[in-house]
């Protein structure tokens, strides 16, 4: 729930293992969620999306968020939709839900025309999921949706 703290923790992790792509992914995600896009751009190439593993899909989703933050909305959306589809094919519905909620956050942050419907769909489809990450993401989506509706 605290992206700035998450970024600091990831940076400490890189001191221990400076080649760990998962740590770079966590760092980029945290920096992007904290609005530190320029700083994230220094690390985004470390994600090297390969396609196939869950780790690759996490990196692809983070790359999608990076594209959203750089106003490449369609590229970012396609990345998220691909990740959502692949997690669905793998029957990893909790990870699919996380990706959908993160897409909703990205859409809301970018104030896209699809933001409201994506947010509502993500909240409806994850309503009964109790995984801690999903509960946290749902709360963030709901808060941002409330602000978005009041604009």
CNS distance restraints for C-alpha pairs under 8 A (distance, minus, plus):
assign (resid   1 and name CA) (resid 136 and name CA) 7.07 0.50 0.50
assign (resid   2 and name CA) (resid   6 and name CA) 6.24 0.50 0.50
assign (resid   3 and name CA) (resid   7 and name CA) 6.14 0.50 0.50
assign (resid   3 and name CA) (resid  30 and name CA) 4.63 0.50 0.50
assign (resid   3 and name CA) (resid  31 and name CA) 6.64 0.50 0.50
assign (resid   3 and name CA) (resid  33 and name CA) 5.94 0.50 0.50
assign (resid   3 and name CA) (resid  34 and name CA) 5.29 0.50 0.50
assign (resid   4 and name CA) (resid   8 and name CA) 6.48 0.50 0.50
assign (resid   4 and name CA) (resid  30 and name CA) 6.54 0.50 0.50
assign (resid   4 and name CA) (resid  31 and name CA) 6.80 0.50 0.50
assign (resid   4 and name CA) (resid  34 and name CA) 5.80 0.50 0.50
assign (resid   5 and name CA) (resid   9 and name CA) 6.23 0.50 0.50
assign (resid   6 and name CA) (resid  10 and name CA) 6.16 0.50 0.50
assign (resid   6 and name CA) (resid  26 and name CA) 7.70 0.50 0.50
assign (resid   6 and name CA) (resid  27 and name CA) 7.14 0.50 0.50
assign (resid   6 and name CA) (resid  30 and name CA) 5.66 0.50 0.50
assign (resid   7 and name CA) (resid  11 and name CA) 6.18 0.50 0.50
assign (resid   7 and name CA) (resid  26 and name CA) 7.43 0.50 0.50
assign (resid   7 and name CA) (resid  27 and name CA) 5.02 0.50 0.50
assign (resid   7 and name CA) (resid  28 and name CA) 7.68 0.50 0.50
assign (resid   7 and name CA) (resid  30 and name CA) 5.13 0.50 0.50
assign (resid   7 and name CA) (resid  31 and name CA) 5.86 0.50 0.50
assign (resid   8 and name CA) (resid  12 and name CA) 6.38 0.50 0.50
assign (resid   8 and name CA) (resid  27 and name CA) 7.99 0.50 0.50
assign (resid   9 and name CA) (resid  13 and name CA) 6.31 0.50 0.50
assign (resid  10 and name CA) (resid  14 and name CA) 6.35 0.50 0.50
assign (resid  10 and name CA) (resid  23 and name CA) 5.80 0.50 0.50
assign (resid  10 and name CA) (resid  24 and name CA) 7.29 0.50 0.50
assign (resid  10 and name CA) (resid  26 and name CA) 6.41 0.50 0.50
assign (resid  10 and name CA) (resid  27 and name CA) 5.18 0.50 0.50
assign (resid  11 and name CA) (resid  15 and name CA) 6.76 0.50 0.50
assign (resid  11 and name CA) (resid  27 and name CA) 6.83 0.50 0.50
assign (resid  12 and name CA) (resid  16 and name CA) 7.06 0.50 0.50
assign (resid  13 and name CA) (resid  17 and name CA) 6.30 0.50 0.50
assign (resid  13 and name CA) (resid  18 and name CA) 7.69 0.50 0.50
assign (resid  13 and name CA) (resid  23 and name CA) 6.65 0.50 0.50
assign (resid  14 and name CA) (resid  18 and name CA) 4.36 0.50 0.50
assign (resid  14 and name CA) (resid  19 and name CA) 7.30 0.50 0.50
assign (resid  14 and name CA) (resid  20 and name CA) 7.20 0.50 0.50
assign (resid  14 and name CA) (resid  23 and name CA) 6.65 0.50 0.50
assign (resid  14 and name CA) (resid  24 and name CA) 7.64 0.50 0.50
assign (resid  20 and name CA) (resid  24 and name CA) 6.53 0.50 0.50
assign (resid  21 and name CA) (resid  25 and name CA) 6.07 0.50 0.50
assign (resid  21 and name CA) (resid  46 and name CA) 6.53 0.50 0.50
assign (resid  21 and name CA) (resid  47 and name CA) 5.86 0.50 0.50
assign (resid  22 and name CA) (resid  26 and name CA) 6.18 0.50 0.50
assign (resid  22 and name CA) (resid  47 and name CA) 7.96 0.50 0.50
assign (resid  22 and name CA) (resid  55 and name CA) 6.99 0.50 0.50
assign (resid  22 and name CA) (resid  59 and name CA) 7.94 0.50 0.50
assign (resid  23 and name CA) (resid  27 and name CA) 6.05 0.50 0.50
assign (resid  24 and name CA) (resid  28 and name CA) 6.08 0.50 0.50
assign (resid  24 and name CA) (resid  43 and name CA) 6.72 0.50 0.50
assign (resid  24 and name CA) (resid  44 and name CA) 7.76 0.50 0.50
assign (resid  24 and name CA) (resid  46 and name CA) 6.64 0.50 0.50
assign (resid  24 and name CA) (resid  47 and name CA) 6.74 0.50 0.50
assign (resid  25 and name CA) (resid  29 and name CA) 6.07 0.50 0.50
assign (resid  25 and name CA) (resid  44 and name CA) 7.77 0.50 0.50
assign (resid  25 and name CA) (resid  47 and name CA) 6.20 0.50 0.50
assign (resid  25 and name CA) (resid  58 and name CA) 7.46 0.50 0.50
assign (resid  25 and name CA) (resid  59 and name CA) 5.86 0.50 0.50
assign (resid  25 and name CA) (resid  62 and name CA) 6.85 0.50 0.50
assign (resid  26 and name CA) (resid  30 and name CA) 6.06 0.50 0.50
assign (resid  27 and name CA) (resid  31 and name CA) 6.06 0.50 0.50
assign (resid  27 and name CA) (resid  40 and name CA) 7.58 0.50 0.50
assign (resid  28 and name CA) (resid  32 and name CA) 6.00 0.50 0.50
assign (resid  28 and name CA) (resid  40 and name CA) 5.03 0.50 0.50
assign (resid  28 and name CA) (resid  41 and name CA) 7.93 0.50 0.50
assign (resid  28 and name CA) (resid  43 and name CA) 6.62 0.50 0.50
assign (resid  28 and name CA) (resid  44 and name CA) 6.46 0.50 0.50
assign (resid  28 and name CA) (resid  62 and name CA) 7.09 0.50 0.50
assign (resid  29 and name CA) (resid  33 and name CA) 6.10 0.50 0.50
assign (resid  29 and name CA) (resid  40 and name CA) 7.95 0.50 0.50
assign (resid  29 and name CA) (resid  62 and name CA) 5.75 0.50 0.50
assign (resid  29 and name CA) (resid  65 and name CA) 7.70 0.50 0.50
assign (resid  30 and name CA) (resid  34 and name CA) 6.08 0.50 0.50
assign (resid  31 and name CA) (resid  35 and name CA) 6.26 0.50 0.50
assign (resid  31 and name CA) (resid  36 and name CA) 5.03 0.50 0.50
assign (resid  31 and name CA) (resid  37 and name CA) 6.58 0.50 0.50
assign (resid  31 and name CA) (resid  39 and name CA) 7.01 0.50 0.50
assign (resid  31 and name CA) (resid  40 and name CA) 5.66 0.50 0.50
assign (resid  32 and name CA) (resid  36 and name CA) 5.47 0.50 0.50
assign (resid  32 and name CA) (resid  37 and name CA) 5.35 0.50 0.50
assign (resid  32 and name CA) (resid  40 and name CA) 6.34 0.50 0.50
assign (resid  32 and name CA) (resid  65 and name CA) 7.31 0.50 0.50
assign (resid  32 and name CA) (resid  66 and name CA) 6.75 0.50 0.50
assign (resid  32 and name CA) (resid  69 and name CA) 7.35 0.50 0.50
assign (resid  36 and name CA) (resid  40 and name CA) 6.34 0.50 0.50
assign (resid  37 and name CA) (resid  41 and name CA) 6.17 0.50 0.50
assign (resid  37 and name CA) (resid  66 and name CA) 7.41 0.50 0.50
assign (resid  37 and name CA) (resid  69 and name CA) 6.86 0.50 0.50
assign (resid  37 and name CA) (resid  70 and name CA) 7.85 0.50 0.50
assign (resid  38 and name CA) (resid  42 and name CA) 7.04 0.50 0.50
assign (resid  39 and name CA) (resid  43 and name CA) 7.55 0.50 0.50
assign (resid  40 and name CA) (resid  44 and name CA) 6.11 0.50 0.50
assign (resid  41 and name CA) (resid  45 and name CA) 7.72 0.50 0.50
assign (resid  43 and name CA) (resid  47 and name CA) 7.67 0.50 0.50
assign (resid  44 and name CA) (resid  63 and name CA) 7.19 0.50 0.50
assign (resid  47 and name CA) (resid  59 and name CA) 5.72 0.50 0.50
assign (resid  48 and name CA) (resid  59 and name CA) 7.63 0.50 0.50
assign (resid  49 and name CA) (resid  56 and name CA) 5.34 0.50 0.50
assign (resid  49 and name CA) (resid  57 and name CA) 7.58 0.50 0.50
assign (resid  49 and name CA) (resid  59 and name CA) 6.05 0.50 0.50
assign (resid  49 and name CA) (resid  60 and name CA) 5.95 0.50 0.50
assign (resid  50 and name CA) (resid  56 and name CA) 5.84 0.50 0.50
assign (resid  51 and name CA) (resid  56 and name CA) 5.43 0.50 0.50
assign (resid  51 and name CA) (resid  57 and name CA) 6.69 0.50 0.50
assign (resid  52 and name CA) (resid  56 and name CA) 6.20 0.50 0.50
assign (resid  52 and name CA) (resid  57 and name CA) 7.06 0.50 0.50
assign (resid  53 and name CA) (resid  57 and name CA) 6.43 0.50 0.50
assign (resid  54 and name CA) (resid  58 and name CA) 6.27 0.50 0.50
assign (resid  55 and name CA) (resid  59 and name CA) 6.33 0.50 0.50
assign (resid  56 and name CA) (resid  60 and name CA) 6.13 0.50 0.50
assign (resid  57 and name CA) (resid  61 and name CA) 6.14 0.50 0.50
assign (resid  57 and name CA) (resid  83 and name CA) 5.75 0.50 0.50
assign (resid  58 and name CA) (resid  62 and name CA) 6.27 0.50 0.50
assign (resid  58 and name CA) (resid  83 and name CA) 7.84 0.50 0.50
assign (resid  59 and name CA) (resid  63 and name CA) 6.08 0.50 0.50
assign (resid  60 and name CA) (resid  64 and name CA) 6.19 0.50 0.50
assign (resid  60 and name CA) (resid  79 and name CA) 6.24 0.50 0.50
assign (resid  60 and name CA) (resid  80 and name CA) 7.46 0.50 0.50
assign (resid  60 and name CA) (resid  83 and name CA) 7.00 0.50 0.50
assign (resid  61 and name CA) (resid  65 and name CA) 6.35 0.50 0.50
assign (resid  61 and name CA) (resid  79 and name CA) 6.07 0.50 0.50
assign (resid  61 and name CA) (resid  80 and name CA) 5.33 0.50 0.50
assign (resid  61 and name CA) (resid  83 and name CA) 6.37 0.50 0.50
assign (resid  61 and name CA) (resid  99 and name CA) 7.05 0.50 0.50
assign (resid  62 and name CA) (resid  66 and name CA) 6.20 0.50 0.50
assign (resid  63 and name CA) (resid  67 and name CA) 6.25 0.50 0.50
assign (resid  63 and name CA) (resid  76 and name CA) 7.22 0.50 0.50
assign (resid  63 and name CA) (resid  79 and name CA) 7.39 0.50 0.50
assign (resid  64 and name CA) (resid  68 and name CA) 6.33 0.50 0.50
assign (resid  64 and name CA) (resid  75 and name CA) 6.85 0.50 0.50
assign (resid  64 and name CA) (resid  76 and name CA) 3.83 0.50 0.50
assign (resid  64 and name CA) (resid  77 and name CA) 6.51 0.50 0.50
assign (resid  64 and name CA) (resid  78 and name CA) 7.54 0.50 0.50
assign (resid  64 and name CA) (resid  79 and name CA) 4.99 0.50 0.50
assign (resid  64 and name CA) (resid  80 and name CA) 5.85 0.50 0.50
assign (resid  65 and name CA) (resid  69 and name CA) 6.21 0.50 0.50
assign (resid  65 and name CA) (resid  76 and name CA) 5.98 0.50 0.50
assign (resid  65 and name CA) (resid 103 and name CA) 7.77 0.50 0.50
assign (resid  65 and name CA) (resid 106 and name CA) 6.39 0.50 0.50
assign (resid  66 and name CA) (resid  70 and name CA) 6.28 0.50 0.50
assign (resid  66 and name CA) (resid  76 and name CA) 7.22 0.50 0.50
assign (resid  67 and name CA) (resid  71 and name CA) 6.31 0.50 0.50
assign (resid  67 and name CA) (resid  72 and name CA) 4.91 0.50 0.50
assign (resid  67 and name CA) (resid  73 and name CA) 6.41 0.50 0.50
assign (resid  67 and name CA) (resid  75 and name CA) 6.35 0.50 0.50
assign (resid  67 and name CA) (resid  76 and name CA) 4.75 0.50 0.50
assign (resid  68 and name CA) (resid  72 and name CA) 5.34 0.50 0.50
assign (resid  68 and name CA) (resid  73 and name CA) 4.83 0.50 0.50
assign (resid  68 and name CA) (resid  74 and name CA) 7.99 0.50 0.50
assign (resid  68 and name CA) (resid  75 and name CA) 7.68 0.50 0.50
assign (resid  68 and name CA) (resid  76 and name CA) 5.14 0.50 0.50
assign (resid  68 and name CA) (resid  77 and name CA) 7.53 0.50 0.50
assign (resid  68 and name CA) (resid 106 and name CA) 6.46 0.50 0.50
assign (resid  68 and name CA) (resid 107 and name CA) 7.83 0.50 0.50
assign (resid  68 and name CA) (resid 110 and name CA) 6.96 0.50 0.50
assign (resid  69 and name CA) (resid 106 and name CA) 7.87 0.50 0.50
assign (resid  69 and name CA) (resid 110 and name CA) 7.42 0.50 0.50
assign (resid  71 and name CA) (resid 110 and name CA) 7.76 0.50 0.50
assign (resid  72 and name CA) (resid  76 and name CA) 6.17 0.50 0.50
assign (resid  73 and name CA) (resid  77 and name CA) 5.97 0.50 0.50
assign (resid  74 and name CA) (resid  78 and name CA) 6.07 0.50 0.50
assign (resid  75 and name CA) (resid  79 and name CA) 6.32 0.50 0.50
assign (resid  76 and name CA) (resid  80 and name CA) 6.38 0.50 0.50
assign (resid  77 and name CA) (resid  81 and name CA) 6.07 0.50 0.50
assign (resid  77 and name CA) (resid 103 and name CA) 7.20 0.50 0.50
assign (resid  78 and name CA) (resid  82 and name CA) 6.03 0.50 0.50
assign (resid  79 and name CA) (resid  83 and name CA) 6.31 0.50 0.50
assign (resid  80 and name CA) (resid  84 and name CA) 6.10 0.50 0.50
assign (resid  80 and name CA) (resid  99 and name CA) 6.63 0.50 0.50
assign (resid  80 and name CA) (resid 100 and name CA) 7.47 0.50 0.50
assign (resid  80 and name CA) (resid 103 and name CA) 6.20 0.50 0.50
assign (resid  81 and name CA) (resid  85 and name CA) 6.07 0.50 0.50
assign (resid  81 and name CA) (resid 100 and name CA) 7.97 0.50 0.50
assign (resid  82 and name CA) (resid  86 and name CA) 6.13 0.50 0.50
assign (resid  83 and name CA) (resid  87 and name CA) 6.12 0.50 0.50
assign (resid  83 and name CA) (resid  96 and name CA) 7.42 0.50 0.50
assign (resid  83 and name CA) (resid  99 and name CA) 6.94 0.50 0.50
assign (resid  84 and name CA) (resid  88 and name CA) 6.19 0.50 0.50
assign (resid  84 and name CA) (resid  96 and name CA) 4.95 0.50 0.50
assign (resid  84 and name CA) (resid  97 and name CA) 7.65 0.50 0.50
assign (resid  84 and name CA) (resid  99 and name CA) 5.86 0.50 0.50
assign (resid  84 and name CA) (resid 100 and name CA) 6.42 0.50 0.50
assign (resid  85 and name CA) (resid  89 and name CA) 6.24 0.50 0.50
assign (resid  85 and name CA) (resid  96 and name CA) 7.53 0.50 0.50
assign (resid  86 and name CA) (resid  90 and name CA) 6.25 0.50 0.50
assign (resid  87 and name CA) (resid  91 and name CA) 6.15 0.50 0.50
assign (resid  87 and name CA) (resid  92 and name CA) 5.21 0.50 0.50
assign (resid  87 and name CA) (resid  93 and name CA) 6.64 0.50 0.50
assign (resid  87 and name CA) (resid  95 and name CA) 6.34 0.50 0.50
assign (resid  87 and name CA) (resid  96 and name CA) 5.06 0.50 0.50
assign (resid  88 and name CA) (resid  92 and name CA) 5.92 0.50 0.50
assign (resid  88 and name CA) (resid  93 and name CA) 6.02 0.50 0.50
assign (resid  88 and name CA) (resid  96 and name CA) 5.98 0.50 0.50
assign (resid  92 and name CA) (resid  96 and name CA) 6.20 0.50 0.50
assign (resid  93 and name CA) (resid  97 and name CA) 5.97 0.50 0.50
assign (resid  94 and name CA) (resid  98 and name CA) 6.31 0.50 0.50
assign (resid  94 and name CA) (resid 129 and name CA) 7.85 0.50 0.50
assign (resid  94 and name CA) (resid 131 and name CA) 7.54 0.50 0.50
assign (resid  94 and name CA) (resid 134 and name CA) 7.70 0.50 0.50
assign (resid  95 and name CA) (resid  99 and name CA) 6.26 0.50 0.50
assign (resid  96 and name CA) (resid 100 and name CA) 6.23 0.50 0.50
assign (resid  97 and name CA) (resid 101 and name CA) 6.14 0.50 0.50
assign (resid  97 and name CA) (resid 122 and name CA) 7.44 0.50 0.50
assign (resid  97 and name CA) (resid 125 and name CA) 7.78 0.50 0.50
assign (resid  97 and name CA) (resid 126 and name CA) 6.44 0.50 0.50
assign (resid  97 and name CA) (resid 134 and name CA) 7.20 0.50 0.50
assign (resid  98 and name CA) (resid 102 and name CA) 6.10 0.50 0.50
assign (resid  98 and name CA) (resid 133 and name CA) 7.43 0.50 0.50
assign (resid  98 and name CA) (resid 134 and name CA) 5.97 0.50 0.50
assign (resid  98 and name CA) (resid 137 and name CA) 7.33 0.50 0.50
assign (resid  99 and name CA) (resid 103 and name CA) 6.09 0.50 0.50
assign (resid 100 and name CA) (resid 104 and name CA) 6.27 0.50 0.50
assign (resid 100 and name CA) (resid 122 and name CA) 5.91 0.50 0.50
assign (resid 101 and name CA) (resid 105 and name CA) 6.30 0.50 0.50
assign (resid 101 and name CA) (resid 119 and name CA) 7.24 0.50 0.50
assign (resid 101 and name CA) (resid 122 and name CA) 5.55 0.50 0.50
assign (resid 101 and name CA) (resid 123 and name CA) 7.51 0.50 0.50
assign (resid 101 and name CA) (resid 134 and name CA) 7.81 0.50 0.50
assign (resid 101 and name CA) (resid 137 and name CA) 6.26 0.50 0.50
assign (resid 101 and name CA) (resid 138 and name CA) 6.78 0.50 0.50
assign (resid 101 and name CA) (resid 141 and name CA) 6.93 0.50 0.50
assign (resid 102 and name CA) (resid 106 and name CA) 6.19 0.50 0.50
assign (resid 102 and name CA) (resid 137 and name CA) 7.30 0.50 0.50
assign (resid 103 and name CA) (resid 107 and name CA) 6.12 0.50 0.50
assign (resid 103 and name CA) (resid 118 and name CA) 7.72 0.50 0.50
assign (resid 104 and name CA) (resid 108 and name CA) 6.09 0.50 0.50
assign (resid 104 and name CA) (resid 115 and name CA) 6.36 0.50 0.50
assign (resid 104 and name CA) (resid 118 and name CA) 5.41 0.50 0.50
assign (resid 104 and name CA) (resid 119 and name CA) 4.75 0.50 0.50
assign (resid 104 and name CA) (resid 122 and name CA) 6.76 0.50 0.50
assign (resid 104 and name CA) (resid 141 and name CA) 6.75 0.50 0.50
assign (resid 105 and name CA) (resid 109 and name CA) 6.02 0.50 0.50
assign (resid 105 and name CA) (resid 119 and name CA) 7.36 0.50 0.50
assign (resid 105 and name CA) (resid 140 and name CA) 7.58 0.50 0.50
assign (resid 105 and name CA) (resid 141 and name CA) 5.75 0.50 0.50
assign (resid 105 and name CA) (resid 144 and name CA) 7.42 0.50 0.50
assign (resid 106 and name CA) (resid 110 and name CA) 6.13 0.50 0.50
assign (resid 107 and name CA) (resid 111 and name CA) 5.96 0.50 0.50
assign (resid 107 and name CA) (resid 112 and name CA) 5.55 0.50 0.50
assign (resid 107 and name CA) (resid 114 and name CA) 6.85 0.50 0.50
assign (resid 107 and name CA) (resid 115 and name CA) 4.64 0.50 0.50
assign (resid 107 and name CA) (resid 118 and name CA) 7.51 0.50 0.50
assign (resid 107 and name CA) (resid 119 and name CA) 7.98 0.50 0.50
assign (resid 108 and name CA) (resid 112 and name CA) 6.61 0.50 0.50
assign (resid 108 and name CA) (resid 115 and name CA) 4.92 0.50 0.50
assign (resid 108 and name CA) (resid 116 and name CA) 7.17 0.50 0.50
assign (resid 108 and name CA) (resid 119 and name CA) 7.52 0.50 0.50
assign (resid 108 and name CA) (resid 144 and name CA) 6.66 0.50 0.50
assign (resid 108 and name CA) (resid 145 and name CA) 6.92 0.50 0.50
assign (resid 108 and name CA) (resid 148 and name CA) 6.95 0.50 0.50
assign (resid 109 and name CA) (resid 144 and name CA) 7.84 0.50 0.50
assign (resid 110 and name CA) (resid 115 and name CA) 8.00 0.50 0.50
assign (resid 111 and name CA) (resid 115 and name CA) 6.18 0.50 0.50
assign (resid 111 and name CA) (resid 148 and name CA) 7.62 0.50 0.50
assign (resid 114 and name CA) (resid 118 and name CA) 5.97 0.50 0.50
assign (resid 115 and name CA) (resid 119 and name CA) 6.00 0.50 0.50
assign (resid 116 and name CA) (resid 120 and name CA) 6.18 0.50 0.50
assign (resid 116 and name CA) (resid 145 and name CA) 6.83 0.50 0.50
assign (resid 116 and name CA) (resid 148 and name CA) 7.71 0.50 0.50
assign (resid 116 and name CA) (resid 149 and name CA) 7.86 0.50 0.50
assign (resid 117 and name CA) (resid 121 and name CA) 5.99 0.50 0.50
assign (resid 118 and name CA) (resid 122 and name CA) 6.03 0.50 0.50
assign (resid 119 and name CA) (resid 123 and name CA) 6.18 0.50 0.50
assign (resid 119 and name CA) (resid 141 and name CA) 6.52 0.50 0.50
assign (resid 119 and name CA) (resid 142 and name CA) 7.74 0.50 0.50
assign (resid 119 and name CA) (resid 145 and name CA) 6.79 0.50 0.50
assign (resid 120 and name CA) (resid 124 and name CA) 6.09 0.50 0.50
assign (resid 121 and name CA) (resid 125 and name CA) 6.05 0.50 0.50
assign (resid 122 and name CA) (resid 126 and name CA) 6.19 0.50 0.50
assign (resid 123 and name CA) (resid 127 and name CA) 5.80 0.50 0.50
assign (resid 123 and name CA) (resid 138 and name CA) 6.33 0.50 0.50
assign (resid 123 and name CA) (resid 141 and name CA) 7.65 0.50 0.50
assign (resid 123 and name CA) (resid 142 and name CA) 7.64 0.50 0.50
assign (resid 126 and name CA) (resid 134 and name CA) 7.63 0.50 0.50
assign (resid 126 and name CA) (resid 138 and name CA) 7.80 0.50 0.50
assign (resid 129 and name CA) (resid 134 and name CA) 6.93 0.50 0.50
assign (resid 129 and name CA) (resid 135 and name CA) 7.43 0.50 0.50
assign (resid 130 and name CA) (resid 134 and name CA) 6.75 0.50 0.50
assign (resid 130 and name CA) (resid 135 and name CA) 6.11 0.50 0.50
assign (resid 131 and name CA) (resid 135 and name CA) 6.20 0.50 0.50
assign (resid 132 and name CA) (resid 136 and name CA) 6.21 0.50 0.50
assign (resid 133 and name CA) (resid 137 and name CA) 6.11 0.50 0.50
assign (resid 134 and name CA) (resid 138 and name CA) 5.91 0.50 0.50
assign (resid 135 and name CA) (resid 139 and name CA) 6.29 0.50 0.50
assign (resid 136 and name CA) (resid 140 and name CA) 6.41 0.50 0.50
assign (resid 137 and name CA) (resid 141 and name CA) 6.11 0.50 0.50
assign (resid 138 and name CA) (resid 142 and name CA) 6.05 0.50 0.50
assign (resid 139 and name CA) (resid 143 and name CA) 6.16 0.50 0.50
assign (resid 140 and name CA) (resid 144 and name CA) 6.14 0.50 0.50
assign (resid 141 and name CA) (resid 145 and name CA) 5.89 0.50 0.50
assign (resid 142 and name CA) (resid 146 and name CA) 6.13 0.50 0.50
assign (resid 143 and name CA) (resid 147 and name CA) 6.48 0.50 0.50
assign (resid 144 and name CA) (resid 148 and name CA) 6.00 0.50 0.50
assign (resid 145 and name CA) (resid 149 and name CA) 6.06 0.50 0.50
assign (resid 146 and name CA) (resid 150 and name CA) 6.46 0.50 0.50
assign (resid 147 and name CA) (resid 151 and name CA) 6.59 0.50 0.50
